[in-house]
Amino acid sequence: MEINFSCESKRFLKNATTDLSQRILKKIDLLKTNCFPKDCKRINNSFYGDKVFRIRVGEFRVLYEIVGSEVILIHKISKRSQVYIKEDKEKYL
């Protein structure tokens, strides 16, 4: 499976500490073999779409979507208190 990152998620990883970004990238890399790990949950009424899931990495959450059968799109990475807040669509695109 191929993993694509949104601009916002790339920016988060770039600004995060090396330790944190490595932990998050390891967890994301595991999605290649198992798209639905046991700690994933489906997000209802998501701003990003209908089939959005989240995984936990400590106090951080990774929102992702499976597009087709070959692509995982990482929408957002943020702290739990901020990850579900709506934002302008222009920022996302």
N, C-alpha and C positions, 0 to 999 in steps of 0.2 A: 504494500500500500504506500501511496505517496502522501506526505504530510505538507500542507501549505499553511502559512501563517499570515494573518491579517497584518496591516501596518501597525496597528495598536499593540498586538502581541509581540511583534518584532521589537518595537520600541521598549516595551516592558522588559524583555530579556536583555536588551542592550544596556539598560539603566540599572538592572538588578546586580547584586553582588555575584561574584563568580560561583560561590558555593550554592546560592539559591538558584541561579540559572542552570547549573549542572543538575541539581535535583529535579527541577521542573522538566528539563530536556530528557532525562532518563525516564521519567514517568510518561512523557509524551511518546518517547521511542517505543515503550511497551505497547502502545496502542496499535502499532504495526502488526503485532502478532495476535492481539486480543482487543478488538474495538470496544468491547463491553466488559471491562474488568469488574470485579465484584463490588468495588467502591464507587462505581459510576451511577449517576442518577439522571433521569430524563428531566429536563427543565420545561415546565408548562408555561404557555403564554410568553415565550421568549421574544425579545426584540429582534433576534437574529434569525428566527425561523421556527418551524414546528418540530423538527427532529434534532434538537440541541441537547447535548449531554454535558455533565460536568464531572470532573475528577478532582480529588483533593490532594494537595501537596502541602502538608502542614496547615498553616493558616491561610494559604492561598488556594484559589480555585481556578481551574482551566475549563473554559467553555469551548466545546468543539462540536462539529457536525460531520456526519458521514455523507459525502456527496457521491452518489452512485455506488459502485462497489470497489473503487480503486483510490478514492481521495478522502483524506481526513482534513477538514479545514478548522484550524485553531482560531476561534473568534476573539477571545479575550482571556487575559491572565491578570488577576488582581487579587487583593485581599478579599476575604469573605464579605466584609461590610460594604465593599464598593463594587463587587463584580456584577451584581444584579441591577444596578442603577442604569436607567435609560440614558442615552446620550444622543446627540445629533447624528443623523444618518450620514451627513456630509463628512463628519470626522472619521466615520468608519470606512467610507469608500475612498 
